[in-house]
Amino acid sequence: MTLVETLVRCPSTSGNESKLARLLIAEMEARGFSARLDDVGNAVGVIGNGPRSIYLIGHMDTVSGDLPVRVKNGKLYGRGSVDAKGALAAFIEAAGAFKRSNELELTVVGCVEEEASSRGARHVMATLPRPDLVIIGEPSGWDAITLGYKGSLLLSFAVAKPRTHYGAPMSTAAEEAVAFYTGLCDAYPKRGTGFSDVAIRLISISSNQGSIHERAKLSLNVRTPPDFDAGVFRQIVERLAGAAAVEVGEHTPSVVSGKRNLLVRALLSGIRGQDGRPRFKYKTGTSDMNLLKRWECPIVAYGPGDSSLDHTNDEHLDLGEYELAIAVLTAVFSHIT
């Protein structure tokens, strides 16, 4: 059984990663890593004894959804196969070949709660020293390198008003919630899925009518491009909300990494060495890369898998692509030495 299948067969939804963390530590120790659990439950393994430090940071958690795990026609089906146990397993497999390196120190981290609060990555940022290079384990496709992710924030809206007759001219609470949402969309008319667009998604909406008041609530997820002005956004929200209660969550800014550095050159060389034609990607989602860019060192995201399958009921990983990603990463570490 491949390492990635072993990991996928161990359920690990956000907040429930402890069993997988223990499994990861055992798998890393078997390959020569010095491995441990940190204070928040991240699985951390270190291998090699060189002066150049490379962090390989993936996440152990998955979204909910119990999908049957099976291998069919060279594809591994199951929750987490793409997002993102394939990348984490590839990190361990490739780094394991550098046990005796006197040039590299490779640190693999399986983070907790990436799909929720990024608690694991925040702890890593606060406790580990700044590395020389960082690869984030997210599906890019074996022959592609992710250089950018959109930012994100959450927004909630709630309004309560005295109950009225439906024949009265006043707007209902539900209508005010809808008007707020449509007004915000009108303020950002390019609500496409492109990297340069503000994407506003309605996550939930509810309303109820009590004996005294009627109430309406909605929640929005906003994905933000590099030129997003959070201050202007808040002003627009407050103007549209009027007397309603709004809460704008913490804004995680977008990240865009440069192409001209040792890490990207090594990945380009590794992909070409497997007869691939390298591509750069800029994703409309958000990852731990958005937080860990604060180290201000070369950072990219890389891993096997088709990210369009993330969180879907058809999530699966081509095992041939998984093996190619391991070969690319092994070549990357050799190139850097």
C-alpha positions as CSV (number, residue, x, y, z in Angstrom):
1,M,0.0,0.0,0.0
2,T,1.4,3.4,-0.9
3,L,1.9,6.0,1.8
4,V,-0.8,8.2,0.4
5,E,-3.3,5.4,0.6
6,T,-2.4,4.7,4.2
7,L,-3.0,8.4,5.0
8,V,-6.3,8.6,3.2
9,R,-7.6,5.5,5.0
10,C,-7.1,7.4,8.3
11,P,-10.0,9.9,8.7
12,S,-8.9,13.3,9.9
13,T,-11.5,16.0,9.6
14,S,-10.6,19.4,11.1
15,G,-10.2,19.1,14.8
16,N,-9.8,15.3,14.7
17,E,-6.3,14.9,13.4
18,S,-4.6,13.2,16.4
19,K,-4.8,9.7,15.0
20,L,-3.3,10.7,11.7
21,A,-0.7,12.7,13.5
22,R,0.5,9.6,15.4
23,L,0.5,7.7,12.1
24,L,2.6,10.4,10.4
25,I,5.1,10.4,13.2
26,A,5.5,6.6,13.0
27,E,5.9,6.7,9.2
28,M,8.5,9.5,9.4
29,E,10.5,7.8,12.1
30,A,10.5,4.6,10.0
31,R,12.2,6.6,7.3
32,G,14.9,8.1,9.5
33,F,13.2,11.4,10.5
34,S,13.4,12.8,14.0
35,A,9.6,13.3,14.6
36,R,7.4,14.8,17.3
37,L,4.0,16.3,18.1
38,D,4.1,20.0,18.8
39,D,1.9,21.9,21.3
40,V,-1.1,22.2,19.0
41,G,-1.0,18.7,17.5
42,N,1.0,19.3,14.4
43,A,3.2,16.4,13.2
44,V,6.8,17.7,12.7
45,G,9.6,15.6,11.2
46,V,13.2,16.7,10.6
47,I,15.7,14.9,8.4
48,G,19.2,15.8,7.1
49,N,21.9,17.8,8.9
50,G,22.8,20.7,6.5
51,P,23.0,24.4,6.8
52,R,20.2,25.1,4.3
53,S,16.7,24.8,5.8
54,I,13.7,23.8,3.7
55,Y,10.2,23.6,5.2
56,L,7.7,21.3,3.5
57,I,4.3,22.3,5.1
58,G,1.1,20.3,4.4
59,H,-2.1,19.8,6.3
60,M,-3.5,16.7,7.8
61,D,-7.1,17.8,8.1
62,T,-9.9,17.4,5.5
63,V,-13.4,18.7,5.1
64,S,-16.2,16.5,6.2
65,G,-17.7,13.8,4.0
66,D,-17.0,10.1,4.5
67,L,-16.1,8.8,1.0
68,P,-15.3,5.2,0.4
69,V,-11.5,4.7,-0.1
70,R,-10.6,2.5,-3.0
71,V,-8.0,2.2,-5.8
72,K,-9.4,1.8,-9.3
73,N,-7.6,2.1,-12.6
74,G,-4.6,3.6,-11.0
75,K,-6.6,6.3,-9.1
76,L,-7.0,6.6,-5.4
77,Y,-10.5,7.7,-4.4
78,G,-11.2,9.1,-0.9
79,R,-11.5,12.2,1.1
80,G,-8.1,14.0,1.4
81,S,-6.5,12.2,-1.5
82,V,-6.1,15.5,-3.4
83,D,-6.6,18.0,-0.6
84,A,-4.0,17.4,0.6
85,K,-2.7,14.1,1.7
86,G,-1.1,13.4,-1.7
87,A,1.2,16.4,-1.3
88,L,2.0,15.6,2.4
89,A,2.9,11.9,1.5
90,A,5.0,13.0,-1.4
91,F,6.9,15.4,0.9
92,I,7.7,12.5,3.3
93,E,8.7,10.1,0.5
94,A,11.0,12.5,-1.3
95,A,12.6,14.0,1.9
96,G,13.3,10.5,3.2
97,A,16.0,10.0,0.7
98,F,18.1,12.8,2.3
99,K,18.7,11.2,5.7
100,R,22.5,11.5,5.3
101,S,22.5,15.0,3.7
102,N,25.1,17.4,5.1
103,E,23.8,20.2,2.9
104,L,20.0,20.2,3.6
105,E,17.8,20.1,6.7
106,L,14.3,19.2,5.5
107,T,11.4,19.8,7.9
108,V,8.0,18.2,7.1
109,V,5.0,19.6,9.0
110,G,1.5,18.1,8.9
111,C,-0.6,21.0,10.2
112,V,-3.9,20.9,11.9
113,E,-7.1,22.8,11.0
114,E,-6.0,24.3,7.7
115,E,-9.6,23.9,6.5
116,A,-10.9,25.8,9.5
117,S,-8.8,28.3,11.4
118,S,-5.2,27.6,10.2
119,R,-4.4,27.0,13.8
120,G,-1.5,24.7,12.9
121,A,0.1,27.1,10.5
122,R,-0.2,30.0,12.9
123,H,1.6,28.0,15.6
124,V,4.4,27.0,13.1
125,M,4.8,30.7,12.2
126,A,5.1,31.7,15.8
127,T,7.4,29.0,17.0
128,L,9.7,27.8,14.2
129,P,12.7,29.8,13.0
130,R,12.6,31.4,9.6
131,P,13.7,28.9,6.9
132,D,15.5,29.5,3.7
133,L,12.8,28.0,1.4
134,V,9.2,26.9,1.9
135,I,7.0,24.6,-0.2
136,I,3.3,24.4,0.8
137,G,1.6,21.1,0.1
138,E,-1.4,21.8,-2.0
139,P,-2.5,20.3,-5.3
140,S,-1.0,22.1,-8.2
141,G,-0.7,19.2,-10.6
142,W,2.7,17.5,-10.8
143,D,3.9,19.8,-13.6
144,A,2.7,23.1,-12.2
145,I,3.8,25.5,-9.5
146,T,1.3,27.7,-7.6
147,L,2.7,31.2,-7.1
148,G,-0.4,33.0,-5.8
149,Y,-3.6,32.6,-3.8
150,K,-6.4,35.1,-3.3
151,G,-7.1,36.5,0.2
152,S,-10.3,35.9,2.1
153,L,-12.6,37.2,4.8
154,L,-15.9,36.3,6.3
155,L,-18.8,38.7,6.8
156,S,-22.0,38.3,8.7
157,F,-25.2,40.5,8.5
158,A,-28.1,40.5,11.0
159,V,-31.2,42.7,11.1
160,A,-34.1,42.7,13.5
161,K,-37.2,44.9,13.2
162,P,-40.7,45.1,14.5
163,R,-43.1,42.7,12.9
164,T,-45.3,44.3,10.2
165,H,-48.2,43.2,8.1
166,Y,-47.2,41.8,4.7
167,G,-49.5,44.4,3.1
168,A,-47.6,47.3,4.6
169,P,-45.2,49.3,2.5
170,M,-42.2,48.8,4.8
171,S,-39.5,46.3,3.7
172,T,-39.2,43.0,5.6
173,A,-36.1,41.9,7.4
174,A,-35.5,39.3,4.7
175,E,-35.8,41.9,2.0
176,E,-33.3,44.1,3.8
177,A,-30.8,41.2,4.0
178,V,-31.3,40.5,0.3
179,A,-30.8,44.3,-0.5
180,F,-27.6,44.3,1.4
181,Y,-26.2,41.3,-0.5
182,T,-27.2,42.7,-3.9
183,G,-25.9,46.1,-3.0
184,L,-22.5,44.6,-2.1
185,C,-22.4,42.6,-5.3
186,D,-23.2,45.8,-7.3
187,A,-20.3,47.6,-5.6
188,Y,-18.0,44.9,-7.0
189,P,-19.5,44.1,-10.4
190,K,-16.6,41.9,-11.5
191,R,-17.6,39.1,-9.3
192,G,-15.9,36.5,-11.5
193,T,-13.6,33.7,-10.5
194,G,-10.5,35.3,-12.0
195,F,-7.5,36.0,-9.9
196,S,-8.0,39.8,-10.1
197,D,-11.7,39.8,-9.2
198,V,-13.4,40.2,-5.9
199,A,-15.6,37.1,-5.5
200,I,-18.6,37.4,-3.1
201,R,-20.3,34.1,-2.2
202,L,-23.5,33.8,-0.2
203,I,-22.8,31.0,2.3
204,S,-26.0,31.0,4.2
205,I,-29.2,33.0,4.7
206,S,-32.1,32.6,7.2
207,S,-35.1,34.5,8.4
208,N,-37.8,34.1,11.0
209,Q,-40.9,36.0,12.3
210,G,-41.6,36.0,16.0
211,S,-44.6,37.5,17.8
212,I,-42.7,40.8,18.3
213,H,-39.8,40.9,15.8
214,E,-38.8,39.5,12.5
215,R,-35.1,38.7,11.9
216,A,-32.8,37.9,9.0
217,K,-29.2,36.8,8.9
218,L,-26.7,36.0,6.1
219,S,-23.1,35.0,5.9
220,L,-20.7,35.8,3.1
221,N,-17.3,34.5,2.0
222,V,-15.3,37.1,0.2
223,R,-12.2,36.2,-1.9
224,T,-9.9,39.1,-2.4
225,P,-7.3,39.9,-5.1
226,P,-3.9,41.6,-4.6
227,D,-5.2,45.2,-5.0
228,F,-8.1,44.7,-2.6
229,D,-8.6,47.7,-0.2
230,A,-10.0,46.3,3.0
231,G,-10.7,49.8,4.4
232,V,-12.8,50.8,1.5
233,F,-14.6,47.5,1.6
234,R,-15.5,48.1,5.3
235,Q,-16.9,51.6,4.4
236,I,-19.1,50.1,1.7
237,V,-20.4,47.4,4.1
238,E,-21.2,49.9,6.8
239,R,-23.0,52.2,4.4
240,L,-25.1,49.4,2.9
241,A,-25.9,47.9,6.3
242,G,-27.4,51.0,7.9
243,A,-28.8,50.1,11.3
244,A,-28.2,46.4,10.8
245,A,-25.4,44.6,12.7
246,V,-22.5,43.5,10.5
247,E,-19.3,41.8,11.5
248,V,-16.3,41.7,9.1
249,G,-13.8,39.0,10.1
250,E,-10.1,39.1,9.9
251,H,-8.8,39.7,6.4
252,T,-6.2,37.3,5.2
253,P,-4.5,39.1,2.3
254,S,-3.6,37.5,-1.0
255,V,-0.1,36.2,-1.7
256,V,1.9,36.4,-4.9
257,S,5.4,34.9,-5.0
258,G,8.2,35.8,-7.4
259,K,9.4,33.5,-10.1
260,R,13.1,34.4,-10.0
261,N,14.6,32.5,-7.1
262,L,16.4,29.2,-6.4
263,L,13.3,27.3,-5.4
264,V,11.3,28.1,-8.6
265,R,14.4,27.3,-10.7
266,A,14.7,23.9,-9.0
267,L,11.1,23.1,-9.5
268,L,11.2,24.1,-13.2
269,S,14.3,21.9,-13.6
270,G,12.6,19.0,-11.7
271,I,9.5,19.1,-13.8
272,R,11.4,19.3,-17.1
273,G,13.5,16.4,-15.9
274,Q,10.3,14.2,-15.9
275,D,9.5,15.5,-19.5
276,G,6.9,17.9,-18.2
277,R,6.1,21.4,-19.5
278,P,6.0,23.6,-16.4
279,R,3.1,26.0,-15.7
280,F,2.5,28.7,-13.2
281,K,-0.8,28.9,-11.4
282,Y,-2.6,31.6,-9.4
283,K,-5.5,30.2,-7.4
284,T,-8.8,31.7,-6.4
285,G,-8.8,29.9,-3.1
286,T,-6.7,30.6,0.0
287,S,-4.2,28.4,1.8
288,D,-1.6,28.4,4.6
289,M,0.7,30.0,2.1
290,N,-1.1,33.3,2.7
291,L,0.0,33.3,6.3
292,L,3.4,31.8,6.0
293,K,4.5,34.3,3.4
294,R,5.4,36.5,6.4
295,W,8.7,34.6,6.6
296,E,9.7,36.6,3.6
297,C,11.6,33.9,1.9
298,P,11.0,32.1,-1.4
299,I,7.7,30.2,-1.0
300,V,5.5,28.3,-3.5
301,A,2.7,25.7,-3.3
302,Y,3.3,22.3,-5.0
303,G,1.7,18.9,-5.0
304,P,0.0,16.2,-7.1
305,G,-3.7,16.3,-7.9
306,D,-6.4,18.3,-9.6
307,S,-7.6,21.0,-7.3
308,S,-10.9,21.2,-9.0
309,L,-11.7,17.9,-7.2
310,D,-11.1,19.5,-3.7
311,H,-14.0,19.0,-1.3
312,T,-16.0,17.1,-4.0
313,N,-17.6,13.7,-3.8
314,D,-15.4,12.6,-6.7
315,E,-12.1,13.5,-5.0
316,H,-9.4,11.2,-6.3
317,L,-5.7,11.2,-7.1
318,D,-3.9,9.7,-10.0
319,L,-1.2,7.5,-8.5
320,G,1.0,7.9,-11.5
321,E,1.0,11.7,-10.9
322,Y,1.8,11.1,-7.3
323,E,4.9,9.2,-8.2
324,L,5.9,11.9,-10.7
325,A,5.5,14.5,-7.9
326,I,7.9,12.5,-5.7
327,A,10.4,12.3,-8.5
328,V,10.2,16.1,-9.0
329,L,10.6,16.9,-5.3
330,T,13.6,14.5,-5.1
331,A,15.2,16.3,-8.0
332,V,14.4,19.7,-6.4
333,F,16.3,18.8,-3.3
334,S,19.2,17.4,-5.3
335,H,19.3,20.6,-7.4
336,I,19.3,22.8,-4.3
337,T,22.3,20.9,-2.9
